[in-house]
Amino acid sequence: FPVTIHPVGYGILPGTSATSTDQITYNEGSTGAVSRILTSRLQDYVSVKDFGAVGDGVTDDRAAIEAAVNAVHAAGGGTVYLPEGTYLIASFSSGYYTVRAKDGVSFIGEGPKSIIKMANGMVSPTQGISFLYDNDNPISNVRYSNFTLDWNGENNPNPATPVGNTTRLGTNGGANNWHADNITFLNPGGHHNIWIAGGGNRNSVTNCVFLNAGRAVAGNTLITDHSSIYTNCDSTVVSNNVFWCSNLNDTVATAIELHGNYTTCTGNVVYGYNQGVIYGASENTGNNTGCTIANNQLIQVIEGVRLHTANTYANDLIDVCDNVIYLRPVTGKVNIGVRFLAQSSVVSKRVSIQDNQIFLSSILSFSTDHAGIRVVDVSDITITGNSIFNFAAYGIFVETVVGGLVSGLIADNLIYGCGTSSTSSLKYGIRVNSGASGAVNTLKISSNVVTAATPYGGTVATTGVSFNNGTFQRLEILDNAITGQSGVSITKDAVEASNVCLVRHVGDENPFNNIKATFGSEYRASKSNRVWKALNTPQNGNSDVWISEEYVTAAPTTGLHQRGIS
């Protein structure tokens, strides 16, 4: 074709002509750039418009987009380019596939104005919908970036009998180096927005926006199982995404659901979902090792972070830290900030929950499960530096059911206004339960601040730190500041089974009837500053025998001084 102008960098002199792009060279122009044949340069990106896509929001562009993807795949892989425009998808290639993903084929737009939009009525009672998805084959070495995917959920409601594979982008056949970034998902009414499953590693979802998914989309009230992002691959990164649900009365289930080893979930903002983040072992991934959930903002959710086991599979090396979790109360629902849920008879290990801020705005209905942090069957647990506000039953609750707690530390937490329940037996700042099959070997609870202030009303917590039932081998309860409550409570069964129960505590006027401890323990009255010390007795080294400090050197074994009365 003749060229009569001089494009910058294309090596054409004014007035000369060429009959094909093979005769034209291109040079980017910067230092170190090399000249290339223009044909090669143009093939770096294949535009959907090269195959007839219009982008006017009226024409069905599905076949043209699919042809572009297939052509790049046939050529050995590369990138399909989506210019600005609204590209309507109004038909299927087969089954629920509109445009089927291809291994090695990336798809990149120009930004929010590069729009893929589903036509009305694409979801039927027997068929869902997908875009750039493959249920059977691995999809690796791809990047999907910089476009808007409008699922048009109001006009594609989920049917009465939910169908699978609705509103999906991703793969079920495995993925390596699968990446999605800067995609806006509008009004997806089905089960999942991004689904990366079937094994693989080094995948990521970053800087994406999810607006009004699942039940939050008008007309999709029948959807019950939704995760905006679901992955069961290893080394997955989910970071800096925004999940937004504007309808708090009819919300979606989960923003981020992760399975697999060495996953990272950081910097995400979740608003209005039921659960913010779920991570756990599964039948597909087996035992999971390594997960970091950090620096996320989980706002107006019912449950912040849920960790769980599955069947015979457990978790190891989990770090939940520096998150802001603000829970909204819903009648009949359980509010928990961070929860480790044992769904099977296995014990997980090495779980750290640190430096989180966990708030419950108010309490509409009481549940015995309401807690800032609740952990079941973890052998090595660290809970430190958290700020926990206004939970009905417990600030922190650690429990062993089928497996023992080998080593635990609960320290430097601020627990404010918790235990505001209407049930007097369930008002605890910190509670530890040891089940019949799960002994507590070593546990230290130190330097926590537990206050009975109730900014949203309700009664005060009855106990700052409580131990109940089971077998405790070594307990250290040191330097906690507990106000307005009975302080530390250890049941008789628990303390008599304990080898060491060391207490150093500041509380109300005396330690009697609510603290049983071993020799070396100390109790200081906050008002009078009077000190009591525990005696060592023959009964398993434990008793409720305390004496005033002034009588320590000549402590009688009987009489008034034995009970700390001077």
C-alpha positions in Angstrom: 0.0 0.0 0.0 1.3 3.5 -0.8 2.6 5.6 2.1 2.7 9.3 1.4 3.2 10.5 5.0 6.2 10.1 7.3 5.1 8.3 10.5 7.6 8.9 13.3 9.8 5.9 13.8 8.6 3.9 10.8 11.6 4.5 8.4 9.6 5.9 5.5 10.9 8.9 3.7 8.4 11.6 2.5 7.1 10.8 -1.0 8.2 7.1 -1.0 5.8 4.2 -0.9 5.6 0.6 0.1 3.3 -2.2 -1.0 3.3 -4.1 2.3 4.3 -3.8 6.0 7.1 -6.2 5.3 8.8 -3.3 3.4 8.6 -0.9 6.4 10.9 -0.9 9.4 10.0 0.4 12.8 12.3 1.8 15.5 11.1 2.9 18.9 13.6 5.7 18.8 15.2 5.5 22.3 18.8 4.7 22.9 19.5 1.1 22.4 16.3 0.4 20.4 16.7 -1.8 17.3 14.8 -1.6 14.0 12.1 -4.2 13.3 10.0 -5.1 10.4 6.6 -3.4 10.8 4.7 -6.6 10.3 6.4 -8.2 13.3 5.7 -5.1 15.4 2.0 -5.1 14.5 1.8 -8.8 15.4 2.9 -8.1 19.0 -0.8 -7.4 19.7 -3.8 -8.8 17.8 -6.8 -6.6 18.1 -10.3 -8.0 18.3 -11.2 -5.5 15.6 -8.8 -7.3 13.3 -11.4 -10.1 13.3 -14.5 -7.9 12.9 -15.4 -6.9 16.4 -17.4 -3.6 16.4 -17.6 -2.6 20.1 -20.8 -0.6 19.7 -22.8 -2.3 22.4 -25.3 -3.6 19.9 -23.5 -6.0 17.6 -22.8 -9.5 19.0 -18.9 -9.5 19.1 -18.5 -12.9 20.6 -17.4 -14.8 17.5 -14.9 -12.1 16.5 -13.3 -12.1 20.0 -13.2 -15.9 20.0 -11.6 -15.9 16.5 -8.9 -13.5 17.8 -8.1 -15.7 20.8 -8.0 -18.8 18.7 -5.7 -17.2 16.1 -3.2 -16.1 18.7 -3.3 -19.5 20.3 -2.6 -21.2 17.0 0.3 -18.9 16.4 1.9 -20.1 19.6 0.5 -17.6 22.1 0.6 -13.9 22.7 -1.8 -11.1 23.5 -5.3 -10.1 22.3 -5.9 -6.4 22.5 -9.3 -4.9 23.4 -9.6 -1.3 22.3 -12.1 1.1 24.0 -15.7 0.2 23.3 -18.6 -2.0 24.6 -18.4 -5.5 23.1 -21.6 -7.3 23.5 -21.6 -11.1 24.1 -25.0 -12.4 23.0 -24.3 -16.1 22.1 -22.3 -19.2 23.1 -19.7 -21.2 21.3 -20.7 -24.3 23.2 -22.3 -25.1 26.5 -21.8 -22.3 29.0 -18.7 -21.0 27.1 -18.8 -17.7 25.4 -15.1 -17.2 24.7 -13.1 -20.1 25.9 -9.7 -19.4 27.5 -6.6 -20.7 25.7 -3.3 -21.5 27.2 -0.7 -18.8 26.6 -3.2 -16.2 25.3 -3.4 -13.0 27.3 -6.2 -10.5 27.0 -5.6 -6.8 27.7 -7.8 -3.7 27.3 -7.2 0.1 27.4 -8.9 0.5 30.8 -12.4 0.8 32.3 -13.8 1.9 28.9 -12.8 -1.4 27.3 -16.0 -3.3 28.2 -17.2 -6.8 27.7 -20.9 -6.9 28.4 -23.2 -9.9 28.6 -26.5 -9.6 26.8 -29.9 -10.1 28.6 -31.1 -13.6 29.2 -27.8 -15.5 28.9 -28.3 -17.5 32.1 -31.0 -20.1 31.8 -32.4 -22.7 34.3 -29.9 -25.3 32.9 -26.9 -23.2 31.9 -24.6 -20.7 33.4 -22.2 -18.4 31.7 -18.4 -17.9 31.5 -15.8 -15.7 29.7 -12.2 -16.7 29.2 -12.7 -19.8 31.2 -11.9 -23.5 30.7 -13.3 -26.2 32.9 -11.1 -29.1 31.6 -7.7 -27.8 30.4 -4.8 -26.0 32.2 -4.5 -22.3 31.4 -1.0 -21.0 32.1 1.2 -18.1 31.2 -1.6 -15.6 30.7 -2.5 -12.1 31.9 -6.0 -10.7 31.8 -5.8 -6.9 32.4 -7.3 -3.5 32.2 -10.9 -4.0 31.1 -14.4 -4.1 32.5 -16.4 -7.3 32.6 -20.1 -6.5 32.9 -22.0 -9.6 33.7 -25.4 -7.8 33.6 -26.6 -9.8 36.6 -29.9 -8.0 36.9 -30.9 -9.4 33.5 -29.2 -12.8 34.1 -30.6 -13.9 37.5 -29.6 -17.2 39.0 -32.4 -19.8 38.5 -34.4 -21.5 41.2 -32.1 -24.5 40.9 -28.7 -23.0 40.9 -26.4 -23.9 38.0 -22.7 -24.2 38.3 -20.0 -22.4 36.4 -22.0 -19.2 36.4 -20.2 -15.9 35.9 -16.7 -17.3 35.9 -13.4 -16.2 34.5 -10.5 -18.6 35.1 -9.9 -22.3 34.9 -10.7 -25.6 36.6 -8.0 -27.5 34.9 -5.0 -26.1 36.7 -2.9 -22.9 36.2 0.7 -21.7 36.4 1.5 -18.0 36.0 -2.2 -17.1 35.7 -2.6 -13.4 36.4 -5.6 -11.0 36.5 -5.2 -7.3 37.3 -7.1 -4.0 37.0 -10.3 -5.7 35.9 -13.7 -4.3 37.1 -16.4 -6.9 37.6 -19.8 -5.4 37.4 -23.0 -7.1 38.8 -22.1 -10.8 38.6 -25.0 -12.7 39.8 -23.7 -16.2 39.9 -21.5 -18.4 42.1 -18.0 -17.1 41.4 -16.3 -14.2 39.6 -12.7 -15.7 39.4 -12.2 -19.4 39.7 -8.6 -20.8 39.7 -8.6 -24.4 40.5 -7.1 -27.8 39.6 -3.6 -27.3 41.0 -0.7 -25.1 39.9 1.2 -22.2 41.3 2.4 -18.6 41.0 -1.0 -17.1 40.2 -2.3 -13.7 41.2 -5.3 -11.4 41.3 -4.4 -7.8 42.0 -5.9 -4.3 41.8 -9.3 -5.6 40.6 -12.7 -4.2 41.6 -15.8 -6.4 42.3 -19.1 -4.4 42.5 -22.3 -6.0 43.8 -21.9 -9.7 43.4 -24.2 -12.7 44.0 -27.2 -11.9 46.1 -26.4 -8.2 46.1 -27.4 -8.1 42.4 -31.1 -7.4 41.9 -33.1 -10.5 41.2 -30.4 -12.9 42.4 -31.9 -13.7 45.8 -31.7 -17.5 45.2 -27.9 -17.6 45.2 -26.5 -19.1 48.4 -22.9 -20.1 47.6 -20.7 -17.3 46.3 -17.0 -16.5 46.5 -15.9 -13.6 44.4 -12.4 -15.1 44.2 -11.9 -18.8 44.7 -8.5 -20.5 44.3 -7.0 -23.9 45.3 -3.5 -23.4 43.8 -0.2 -22.9 45.5 1.7 -19.6 45.8 -1.4 -17.5 45.0 -1.3 -13.8 45.6 -4.6 -11.9 46.2 -3.8 -8.2 46.9 -5.1 -4.7 46.7 -8.5 -5.6 45.4 -11.8 -3.9 46.3 -15.0 -5.9 47.0 -18.0 -3.7 47.4 -21.6 -4.6 48.2 -24.0 -1.7 48.5 -27.0 -3.7 49.7 -26.2 -4.8 53.3 -29.6 -6.4 53.8 -29.1 -9.1 51.2 -25.4 -9.8 50.8 -23.1 -12.2 49.1 -21.3 -14.9 51.0 -17.5 -14.6 50.7 -15.1 -12.1 49.1 -11.9 -14.3 49.0 -11.7 -18.0 49.5 -8.2 -19.5 49.4 -6.9 -23.1 49.5 -3.4 -24.2 48.8 0.2 -23.7 50.1 2.0 -20.4 50.6 -0.8 -18.1 49.7 -0.8 -14.4 50.4 -3.9 -12.1 50.9 -2.9 -8.5 51.6 -4.2 -5.0 51.2 -7.7 -5.9 50.1 -10.8 -3.8 51.0 -14.0 -5.8 51.6 -17.3 -4.0 52.3 -20.7 -5.6 53.0 -20.0 -9.3 52.5 -20.9 -12.1 54.9 -17.3 -13.4 55.2 -14.2 -11.4 54.3 -11.5 -14.1 53.9 -11.7 -17.9 54.1 -8.6 -20.0 54.1 -8.4 -23.8 54.8 -7.4 -27.3 53.9 -9.6 -29.1 51.5 -10.0 -32.5 49.8 -8.6 -30.9 46.6 -5.5 -29.5 48.3 -4.9 -31.8 51.3 -2.9 -30.4 54.2 -2.1 -26.7 53.7 1.1 -25.0 54.8 1.7 -21.3 54.7 -0.8 -18.5 54.5 -0.5 -14.8 55.2 -3.6 -12.7 55.7 -2.4 -9.1 56.4 -3.3 -5.5 56.1 -6.8 -6.0 54.8 -9.8 -3.9 55.7 -12.9 -6.0 56.2 -15.7 -3.6 56.8 -19.4 -4.3 57.6 -18.9 -8.0 57.3 -20.5 -10.6 59.6 -17.4 -12.7 60.0 -13.9 -11.3 59.3 -11.4 -14.2 58.7 -12.3 -17.9 58.9 -9.7 -20.6 59.0 -10.7 -24.2 58.8 -9.7 -27.8 58.5 -11.5 -30.4 56.3 -11.9 -34.2 56.9 -8.4 -35.5 57.7 -6.6 -32.4 56.4 -5.1 -29.6 58.6 -3.3 -26.3 58.3 0.2 -25.2 59.3 2.0 -21.9 59.5 -0.8 -19.3 59.3 -0.3 -15.6 60.0 -3.3 -13.3 60.4 -2.0 -9.8 61.2 -2.5 -6.1 61.0 -6.1 -6.4 59.7 -8.9 -4.0 60.5 -12.2 -6.0 61.0 -15.4 -4.1 61.5 -18.4 -6.4 61.9 -22.0 -5.6 61.4 -24.6 -7.3 63.6 -27.3 -9.4 61.9 -30.1 -11.1 63.8 -29.6 -14.8 64.0 -26.0 -14.6 62.7 -22.7 -15.2 64.6 -20.2 -12.4 64.7 -16.6 -13.5 65.0 -13.6 -11.4 64.0 -11.0 -14.2 63.5 -12.1 -17.8 63.7 -10.2 -21.1 63.4 -12.9 -23.7 62.9 -12.1 -27.4 63.3 -14.4 -29.2 60.9 -12.7 -32.6 61.5 -10.7 -34.7 64.0 -7.4 -33.2 63.1 -5.2 -30.6 64.8 -3.5 -27.7 63.1 -0.3 -26.0 64.2 1.7 -22.7 64.2 -1.1 -20.2 63.9 -0.3 -16.5 64.7 -3.0 -13.9 65.2 -1.4 -10.5 65.8 -2.0 -6.8 65.8 -5.5 -6.9 64.4 -8.2 -4.3 65.3 -11.6 -6.1 65.7 -14.8 -4.2 66.3 -18.5 -5.2 66.7 -20.6 -2.1 66.1 -23.6 -3.3 68.3 -25.4 -6.5 69.4 -28.8 -7.3 68.0 -29.1 -10.9 69.1 -27.0 -13.0 71.5 -25.1 -16.1 70.5 -22.8 -18.2 72.6 -20.3 -18.1 69.7 -19.9 -14.3 69.5 -16.2 -13.7 69.9 -13.4 -11.4 68.8 -11.1 -14.3 68.3 -12.0 -18.0 68.6 -9.6 -20.9 68.0 -10.3 -24.6 68.2 -7.7 -27.4 68.1 -4.5 -25.6 67.2 -1.3 -27.0 68.9 0.8 -23.9 68.7 -1.0 -20.6 68.9 0.1 -17.0 69.3 -2.5 -14.3 70.0 -0.8 -11.0 70.6 -1.3 -7.2 70.2 -4.9 -7.4 69.1 -7.5 -4.7 70.0 -11.0 -6.3 70.5 -14.1 -4.3 71.2 -17.7 -5.2 72.3 -18.3 -8.9 71.7 -21.2 -10.5 73.5 -19.7 -13.7 74.9 -15.9 -13.7 74.6 -13.0 -11.4 73.7 -10.7 -14.4 73.1 -11.7 -18.0 73.3 -9.2 -20.9 72.9 -10.5 -24.4 73.0 -9.1 -27.9 72.6 -11.4 -30.7 71.7 -9.6 -33.5 69.9 -6.0 -32.4 70.2 -3.8 -30.6 72.8 -2.4 -27.2 72.9 1.4 -27.8 73.1 2.4 -24.2 73.3 0.4 -21.0 73.5 0.9 -17.3 74.1 -1.9 -14.8 74.7 -0.3 -11.4 75.4 -0.5 -7.7 75.0 -4.1 -7.7 73.8 -6.6 -4.9 74.6 -10.1 -6.4 75.3 -12.7 -3.7 75.8 -16.3 -4.0 76.6 -16.6 -7.7 75.8 -18.8 -10.2 77.6 -21.9 -8.0 77.2 -24.2 -11.0 77.0 -27.5 -11.5 78.6 -26.4 -15.0 79.8 -24.5 -14.5 83.0 -22.4 -17.7 82.5 -20.9 -16.4 79.2 -19.1 -13.2 80.0 -15.4 -13.6 79.5 -12.5 -11.4 78.4 -10.3 -14.4 77.8 -11.4 -18.0 78.1 -9.6 -21.3 77.7 -11.4 -24.7 77.6 -9.5 -28.0 77.6 -11.6 -30.9 76.3 -11.3 -34.5 77.5 -9.1 -35.4 74.6 -7.1 -32.1 74.3 -4.8 -31.2 77.2 -3.2 -27.7 77.5 0.5 -28.3 78.0 2.0 -24.9 78.2 0.1 -21.6 78.0 1.1 -18.1 79.0 -1.4 -15.3 79.3 0.4 -12.0 80.1 0.2 -8.2 79.9 -3.4 -8.2 78.5 -5.7 -5.3 79.4 -9.3 -6.5 80.0 -11.9 -3.9 80.9 -15.5 -4.2 81.6 -16.5 -0.9 80.1 -19.6 -1.3 77.9 -19.8 1.5 75.4 -22.9 0.0 73.7 -24.8 -1.0 76.9 -25.2 -4.4 78.4 -23.8 -6.0 81.6 -20.1 -6.3 82.4 -18.1 -9.4 81.8 -18.0 -11.6 84.9 -14.5 -12.9 84.4 -11.3 -11.4 82.9 -9.4 -14.7 82.3 -11.1 -18.0 82.7 -9.9 -21.6 82.5 -12.4 -24.4 82.5 -12.5 -28.2 82.4 -9.9 -30.7 81.1 -6.2 -31.0 81.8 -3.8 -28.1 82.1 -0.1 -28.9 82.5 1.5 -25.5 82.9 -0.2 -22.2 83.1 1.3 -18.8 83.6 -1.1 -15.8 84.2 1.1 -12.8 84.6 0.7 -9.0 84.8 -2.7 -8.7 83.2 -4.7 -5.6 84.0 -8.3 -6.6 84.6 -10.8 -4.1 85.8 -14.4 -4.2 86.9 -14.5 -8.0 86.8 -13.6 -11.0 89.0 -10.2 -11.2 87.5 -8.9 -14.8 87.0 -11.1 -17.9 87.3 -9.7 -21.4 87.3 -12.0 -24.4 88.0 -11.0 -26.9 90.6 -10.8 -29.7 88.2 -8.5 -27.7 85.9 -6.1 -26.6 88.7 -5.9 -30.0 90.4 -4.8 -31.5 87.1 -2.1 -28.9 86.6 1.5 -29.3 87.5 2.2 -25.6 87.5 -0.3 -22.8 87.7 1.7 -19.6 88.2 -0.3 -16.4 88.7 0.9 -12.8 89.1 -2.2 -10.6 89.0 -3.5 -7.2 90.0 -7.2 -7.3 90.8 -9.9 -6.4 93.4 -9.5 -6.7 97.1 -8.6 -10.4 97.5 -7.9 -13.6 95.5 -10.1 -16.0 97.3 -12.7 -18.3 95.7 -11.7 -17.4 92.1 -7.9 -18.1 91.8 -6.2 -21.3 92.6 -2.5 -21.3 92.0 0.9 -22.8 92.9 3.7 -21.6 95.1 5.3 -18.4 93.8 2.0 -16.8 92.6 1.2 -13.3 93.7 -2.0 -11.3 93.9 -2.0 -7.5 94.4 -5.1 -5.6 95.4 -5.5 -2.6 93.1 -7.0 -0.3 95.7 -5.1 -1.0 98.9 -2.0 -2.3 97.1 -1.9 -5.1 99.6 -0.2 -8.3 98.4 -1.1 -12.0 98.9 1.1 -14.9 98.0 0.1 -18.5 97.3 1.3 -21.3 99.5 2.6 -24.6 98.2 0.4 -27.5 99.5 0.7 -31.3 99.2 -2.4 -31.6 97.0 -0.8 -31.7 93.5 1.0 -28.5 94.3 -2.2 -26.5 93.9 -4.6 -24.9 96.2 -6.6 -21.8 96.9 -4.5 -21.1 100.0 -3.3 -17.5 100.0 -1.8 -15.5 102.8 -1.0 -11.8 103.1 2.6 -10.9 102.2 3.3 -9.7 105.8 2.8 -13.3 107.0 4.9 -15.1 104.4 7.9 -15.7 106.6 5.8 -17.4 109.2 2.9 -18.8 107.3 0.7 -21.0 109.4 -0.9 -24.0 107.8 -4.2 -23.6 109.7 -6.1 -20.7 111.1 -7.1 -17.3 109.9 -3.8 -16.4 108.3 -4.1 -19.4 105.9 -7.0 -17.7 104.3 -5.2 -14.4 104.0 -7.1 -12.7 106.8 -5.1 -10.5 109.1 
